[in-house]
Amino acid sequence: MTFIIGLLAGVCIACQSAVNARLRSHLGFAFLTSFVSFVVGLVFLLGLSLALDNPLWFDKATLSAVPWWAWCGGMLGTIGLTVNVLIFPKLGGVQTAVMPILGQVLMGIIIDTFGLLKSVQIAFSTSRILGIVLVLAGVFVAIVLPQRKQLAQAGEKLWFWRGVGVLGGMALATQAAVNGELGRQLGSSLSGAVVSFLVGASVLLVISLCYEKSLASLARPTKGQPFWIWGGGVLGALFILSGVYLVPLIGTGQVVMLVLSGLICGSLLVDRLGLFGVIKKTILPVQLLGVALLLSGVALIRLV
């Protein structure tokens, strides 16, 4: 079940990216789009809390037991998001996808190996190392290999921005561990996800006002736009909720591997079917091989 939930969480992110791309074309601003997505996700989670009679208020003893860093998950998420916005014009789509993935895998391994942020400690083993190698090989075959010409044209003077991309991915992996601990301390995955979205929405509001100067684009008429352009936040909320639930059970590294596999599979599916207004693209045999390597690596890690 954890395997399925992790993969579906990754698929949610793949679909959210396509939905938010359409929303950005309507609003015209990247950070404003992310702010709207976070607000929609927050409203969805609050509604879910009310429907499930999930407590959002806690006594002083519960709140005092939560370490200060456990409240920072939403901020780490906005850092990862901001990094993607910054590096895309410099590196292009392929490297903007790959560099954060490398950062997430690296940080997930570090957190699990040393049990950082009160995460589940998982020692290295031969099977685990082999699984990680297969995951990285799958990422290379599914994403990098089909677009090697684009990478070759990117030049060699971009290592600073590549490093920034890796750091952004490390922030996202750290967010998963932080949110997992917050949900554990509060005794509710849903409450942890609500706090993460509240912090993220607040940070993005400040960024939007400072960087884009105005929220006037929100008043643009939506005539001719499909209703689903506002649904990215719901998909993001389901992703965060899944992470908060899974991290205490199977560790940050395994959650990262599962989500990345679901993300790549979902992205290929969106491209192949032309979902959410995306231009249809043919899936190459080499990409299917990459997916097979990914899933084999994740399965090997999960069986350890």
URNOR-V225698 format. One line per field, one symbol per residue. psi: psi as a letter, one per 30 degrees, with the letter a starting at -180 (. if undefined). Layout:
psi: ???
This chain:
psi: eeeeeeeeeeeeeeeeeeefeeeefeefkeeeeeeeeeeeeeeeeeeeeeeghkkfklleeeeffkkefffgeeeeeeeeeeeeeefefefleeffeeeeeeeeeeeeeeeeeghlhglkkjlkleeeeeeeeeeeeeeeeeeeefheeeeefflghgfeeeeeeeeeeeeeeeeeeeeeeeeeefgkeeeeeeeeeeeeeeeeeeeeeeefflgfffgkkgkfklfffggeeeeeeeeeeeeeeeefefleeeeeeeeeeeeeeeeeeeeefhlhgkkkkkkkeeeeeeeeeeeeeeeeeff.
